[in-house]
């Protein structure tokens, strides 16, 4: 199988990254490295999805860079990376063997890198029972994901000796000497945002709102005392007027009331002053506003007092009249 993958980074950075075995192992999709002592062979588990099936293998992965490597080597010293892997099915009796060569080359655009991958995969068990087209498609997808993960790893952590790492080191040392990036900046620093704008005039010190002194009243002490006296006089006049009205109403009496009802009505009005609305609404009315009691019905005893003698007279008259009629006959 042959496949070419594009990485949007310089060929020197990609070659330097491929020289780091630990980085390459982290970028392999589905490969989980087991925590063991560092050796040339990387033990671990790898989960591969082919078609509608998922197969998990236990085995080792061997990465062998060919060409110059290390920090002192040139960025393009690494020529290719040879990958060899073997493993057994975690659930089953199948086996798998991989031989792959990855060669980084400069892309046609002159900026990126083309990874030329050539390899073969042989296996038994579940892998041998799958369709060859599905297995090839799974291999292509795995290489594409590996290239994407490798590019992200280089951006996040540039390898030593790569152009990205040198640019990051140079940019960090000259950060304090270069021009300051544009932005809002500190108050009054308009030169950072738009050159040529003068600084604003300094504002005078302002006292906080709650610490500001309250100015004295425009009325003098004499004016304030006169105002208080006038308000007290108005209140006294209002109270005197109310009492005078009540007294005149009591003296004249309300029309249609018996003697004393006018005084009760005036007393009721005075007592209602100062009550709450609920007390006034629920208090029983008195005086002229009191309900008229219903007339009392005559008792049965009073009726018998005059009805009994009349009935006796009627009975006696009937007896006398009957005797007189008998004598005539």
C-alpha positions as CSV (number, residue, x, y, z in Angstrom):
1,X,0.0,0.0,0.0
2,X,1.2,3.5,-0.9
3,X,-0.2,6.7,0.4
4,X,0.9,10.4,0.6
5,X,-0.2,12.8,3.3
6,X,0.2,16.5,3.4
7,X,1.4,18.3,6.6
8,X,1.2,22.1,6.5
9,X,4.6,22.6,8.2
10,X,8.2,22.8,7.1
11,X,10.0,19.7,6.1
12,X,12.7,20.4,8.7
13,X,10.2,20.5,11.6
14,X,8.5,17.3,10.4
15,X,11.9,15.4,10.1
16,X,12.9,16.6,13.6
17,X,9.6,15.4,15.0
18,X,9.8,12.0,13.4
19,X,13.2,11.5,15.1
20,X,11.5,11.5,18.5
21,X,10.1,8.1,19.1
22,X,8.0,9.1,22.1
23,X,6.3,11.8,20.1
24,X,5.6,9.5,17.2
25,X,4.1,6.9,19.5
26,X,1.7,9.5,21.0
27,X,0.5,10.5,17.5
28,X,-0.4,7.0,16.4
29,X,-4.3,6.8,16.6
30,X,-5.6,4.1,18.9
31,X,-2.2,3.2,20.3
32,X,-1.9,3.2,24.1
33,X,1.7,2.9,25.4
34,X,2.2,0.7,28.5
35,X,4.2,2.2,31.3
36,X,7.4,0.2,31.1
37,X,11.1,0.9,30.9
38,X,12.2,2.7,27.8
39,X,13.6,0.4,25.1
40,X,13.8,0.3,21.4
41,X,10.5,-1.6,21.3
42,X,7.4,0.2,22.6
43,X,4.9,-2.2,24.1
44,X,1.3,-1.3,24.2
45,X,-2.3,-1.9,23.0
46,X,-3.7,-0.7,19.7
47,X,-7.4,-0.6,18.8
48,X,-8.2,-0.6,15.1
49,X,-11.6,-0.1,13.5
50,X,-12.1,-1.8,10.1
51,X,-15.5,-1.6,8.5
52,X,-18.0,-2.4,11.2
53,X,-15.6,-4.3,13.4
54,X,-13.1,-3.2,16.1
55,X,-10.1,-5.3,16.8
56,X,-7.7,-4.8,19.7
57,X,-4.1,-6.0,19.5
58,X,-1.4,-6.4,22.1
59,X,2.2,-6.1,20.9
60,X,5.2,-3.9,20.3
61,X,6.1,-1.1,18.0
62,X,9.6,-0.4,16.8
63,X,10.6,3.0,15.3
64,X,14.0,3.3,13.6
65,X,15.0,6.7,12.1
66,X,17.3,6.5,9.2
67,X,19.8,9.4,8.6
68,X,21.2,12.1,10.9
69,X,19.2,12.8,14.1
70,X,19.7,14.9,17.2
71,X,20.0,18.5,17.9
72,X,23.4,18.9,16.2
73,X,22.2,17.4,13.0
74,X,20.8,19.4,10.1
75,X,17.1,19.9,9.9
76,X,16.9,17.7,6.8
77,X,19.3,15.0,8.1
78,X,16.6,12.4,8.7
79,X,15.8,10.7,5.5
80,X,13.1,8.3,6.5
81,X,11.4,6.5,9.5
82,X,11.1,2.8,9.4
83,X,8.2,1.3,11.5
84,X,7.8,-2.3,12.4
85,X,5.0,-3.7,14.5
86,X,3.6,-7.1,15.6
87,X,0.8,-8.2,17.9
88,X,-1.8,-10.7,18.9
89,X,-5.6,-10.2,19.2
90,X,-6.6,-9.4,22.8
91,X,-9.7,-11.6,22.3
92,X,-8.9,-14.3,19.8
93,X,-6.0,-16.2,18.2
94,X,-5.3,-13.8,15.3
95,X,-2.0,-12.1,14.7
96,X,-0.8,-9.1,12.7
97,X,2.5,-7.8,11.4
98,X,3.3,-4.3,10.0
99,X,6.2,-3.0,8.0
100,X,6.0,0.7,7.1
101,X,8.4,3.4,5.8
102,X,7.6,7.1,6.2
103,X,9.7,9.5,4.1
104,X,9.2,13.3,4.5
105,X,9.6,15.3,1.4
106,X,9.2,19.0,0.5
107,X,5.7,19.6,-0.9
108,X,5.1,21.1,-4.3
109,X,4.0,24.4,-2.7
110,X,7.4,24.8,-1.1
111,X,6.0,25.4,2.4
112,X,4.5,22.2,3.6
113,X,5.7,18.6,3.8
114,X,4.5,15.5,2.0
115,X,4.7,12.2,4.0
116,X,5.2,9.4,1.5
117,X,4.1,6.1,3.2
118,X,4.8,2.7,1.8
119,X,4.1,-0.5,3.7
120,X,2.4,-3.9,4.0
121,X,0.2,-5.5,6.6
122,X,-0.3,-9.2,7.0
123,X,-2.5,-11.0,9.5
124,X,-4.6,-14.0,10.5
125,X,-7.8,-14.4,12.3
126,X,-10.4,-11.6,12.1
127,X,-8.2,-9.4,10.0
128,X,-7.8,-12.1,7.3
129,X,-11.6,-12.5,7.2
130,X,-12.2,-8.9,6.3
131,X,-12.5,-7.4,2.8
132,X,-9.3,-6.1,1.3
133,X,-10.9,-2.8,0.3
134,X,-12.2,-2.2,3.8
135,X,-8.7,-2.9,5.3
136,X,-7.0,-0.5,2.8
137,X,-9.5,2.2,3.6
138,X,-8.9,1.7,7.3
139,X,-5.1,2.0,6.7
140,X,-5.5,5.2,4.7
141,X,-7.7,6.8,7.4
142,X,-5.2,5.8,10.1
143,X,-2.3,7.5,8.2
144,X,-4.3,10.7,7.7
145,X,-5.1,10.9,11.4
146,X,-1.5,10.3,12.2
147,X,-0.3,13.2,10.0
148,X,-2.9,15.5,11.6
149,X,-1.8,14.6,15.1
150,X,1.8,15.0,14.2
151,X,1.1,18.5,12.9
152,X,-0.8,19.5,16.1
153,X,2.1,18.2,18.2
154,X,4.6,20.3,16.3
155,X,2.6,23.4,16.8
156,X,2.0,22.8,20.5
157,X,5.6,21.7,21.2
158,X,8.1,22.4,18.5
159,X,10.9,19.8,18.4
160,X,14.4,20.9,19.3
161,X,16.4,22.1,16.3
162,X,13.3,22.8,14.2
163,X,12.7,26.2,12.6
164,X,9.6,26.7,14.7
165,X,11.6,26.2,17.9
166,X,14.3,28.7,16.8
167,X,11.7,31.2,15.8
168,X,10.0,30.9,19.2
169,X,13.4,31.3,21.0
170,X,14.3,34.3,19.0
171,X,10.8,35.9,19.4
172,X,11.0,35.5,23.2
173,X,14.4,37.1,23.6
174,X,13.5,40.1,21.4
175,X,10.0,40.6,22.8
176,X,11.1,43.4,25.1
177,X,13.0,45.3,22.4
178,X,10.5,45.2,19.6
179,X,7.6,47.5,19.1
180,X,4.7,47.1,21.5
181,X,1.6,45.5,19.9
182,X,-1.3,47.7,19.3
183,X,-4.2,47.7,21.7
184,X,-6.1,49.8,24.2
185,X,-3.2,50.2,26.5
186,X,-3.2,52.1,29.8
187,X,-5.4,55.2,30.3
188,X,-3.8,58.2,28.5
189,X,-1.6,55.9,26.3
190,X,-3.0,56.7,22.9
191,X,0.2,56.2,21.0
192,X,-0.2,52.4,21.3
193,X,-3.6,52.4,19.7
194,X,-3.4,55.2,17.1
195,X,-0.2,57.2,16.6
196,X,-0.5,61.0,16.6
197,X,-3.4,61.4,19.1
198,X,-2.5,63.7,22.0
199,X,-3.0,62.6,25.5
200,X,-6.1,63.7,27.3
201,X,-6.0,66.5,29.8
202,X,-5.6,65.3,33.4
203,X,-8.9,65.2,35.3
204,X,-9.0,67.0,38.7
205,X,-9.3,64.9,41.8
206,X,-12.9,64.0,42.5
207,X,-14.4,63.3,45.9
208,X,-16.5,60.2,46.2
209,X,-20.2,60.7,46.2
210,X,-20.8,59.5,49.8
211,X,-18.0,61.7,51.1
212,X,-19.3,64.9,49.6
213,X,-20.3,67.5,52.2
214,X,-24.0,68.4,52.2
215,X,-24.5,72.2,51.8
216,X,-26.4,74.0,54.5
217,X,-30.1,74.9,54.0
218,X,-30.9,78.2,52.3
219,X,-33.3,79.1,55.1
220,X,-31.8,80.7,58.2
221,X,-32.5,79.7,61.7
222,X,-35.1,82.5,62.1
223,X,-36.9,81.4,58.9
224,X,-37.0,77.8,60.0
225,X,-38.4,78.7,63.4
226,X,-41.1,80.9,61.7
227,X,-42.0,78.0,59.4
228,X,-42.3,75.6,62.3
229,X,-44.5,78.1,64.2
230,X,-46.7,78.6,61.2
231,X,-47.2,74.9,60.7
232,X,-48.0,74.4,64.4
233,X,-50.6,77.3,64.2
234,X,-52.3,75.8,61.2
235,X,-52.6,72.4,62.9
236,X,-54.1,74.1,66.1
237,X,-56.6,76.0,64.0
238,X,-57.7,72.9,62.2
239,X,-58.2,71.1,65.5
240,X,-60.1,74.1,67.0
241,X,-62.4,74.2,63.9
242,X,-63.2,70.5,64.2
243,X,-64.1,70.9,67.9
244,X,-66.2,74.0,67.2
245,X,-68.1,72.2,64.4
246,X,-68.8,69.3,66.8
247,X,-70.1,71.6,69.5
248,X,-72.4,73.5,67.1
249,X,-73.7,70.2,65.8
250,X,-74.4,69.0,69.4
251,X,-76.1,72.3,70.4
252,X,-78.4,72.4,67.3
253,X,-79.1,68.6,67.3
254,X,-79.6,66.6,64.2
255,X,-83.1,66.8,62.6
256,X,-85.3,63.9,63.5
257,X,-83.1,62.7,66.4
258,X,-84.3,62.5,70.0
259,X,-82.5,64.5,72.6
260,X,-78.9,63.3,73.1
261,X,-78.5,61.6,69.8
262,X,-76.6,64.6,68.3
263,X,-74.1,64.4,71.2
264,X,-73.6,60.7,70.6
265,X,-73.0,61.3,66.9
266,X,-70.4,64.0,67.6
267,X,-68.7,61.7,70.1
268,X,-68.7,58.9,67.5
269,X,-67.1,61.2,64.9
270,X,-64.4,62.2,67.4
271,X,-63.6,58.7,68.4
272,X,-63.3,57.5,64.8
273,X,-60.6,60.1,64.2
274,X,-57.3,58.3,64.5
275,X,-58.7,54.8,64.0
276,X,-57.6,52.6,61.2
277,X,-59.8,52.0,58.1
278,X,-60.4,48.4,59.2
279,X,-61.5,49.5,62.7
280,X,-63.9,52.1,61.3
281,X,-65.4,49.7,58.7
282,X,-66.0,46.9,61.2
283,X,-67.0,49.0,64.3
284,X,-70.7,49.1,64.9
285,X,-72.3,52.5,64.1
286,X,-73.7,54.5,66.9
287,X,-75.9,57.6,67.3
288,X,-77.9,58.7,64.3
289,X,-76.3,56.0,62.1
290,X,-77.2,53.2,64.5
291,X,-79.8,50.6,63.1
292,X,-83.4,51.1,64.2
293,X,-84.5,48.1,66.4
294,X,-87.4,46.1,65.2
295,X,-90.7,46.6,67.1
296,X,-91.3,44.1,69.9
297,X,-94.3,41.7,69.4
298,X,-97.1,41.5,72.1
299,X,-96.7,38.6,74.3
300,X,-99.4,35.8,74.6
301,X,-99.9,36.6,78.3
302,X,-101.0,40.2,77.5
303,X,-103.5,38.9,74.9
304,X,-105.1,36.5,77.4
305,X,-105.7,39.3,79.9
306,X,-108.5,40.9,77.8
307,X,-109.5,37.8,75.7
308,X,-110.5,35.6,78.7
309,X,-113.1,38.0,80.3
310,X,-114.7,38.7,76.9
311,X,-115.0,35.0,76.3
312,X,-116.6,34.4,79.7
313,X,-119.2,37.2,79.0
314,X,-120.1,35.7,75.6
315,X,-120.6,32.2,77.1
316,X,-122.7,33.6,80.0
317,X,-124.9,35.6,77.5
318,X,-125.4,32.5,75.4
319,X,-126.5,30.5,78.5
320,X,-129.1,33.2,79.6
321,X,-130.4,33.5,76.1
322,X,-130.9,29.7,75.9
323,X,-132.9,29.5,79.1
324,X,-135.1,32.4,78.1
325,X,-136.0,30.6,74.9
326,X,-136.9,27.5,76.7
327,X,-139.3,29.3,79.1
328,X,-141.3,30.7,76.1
329,X,-141.9,27.2,74.8
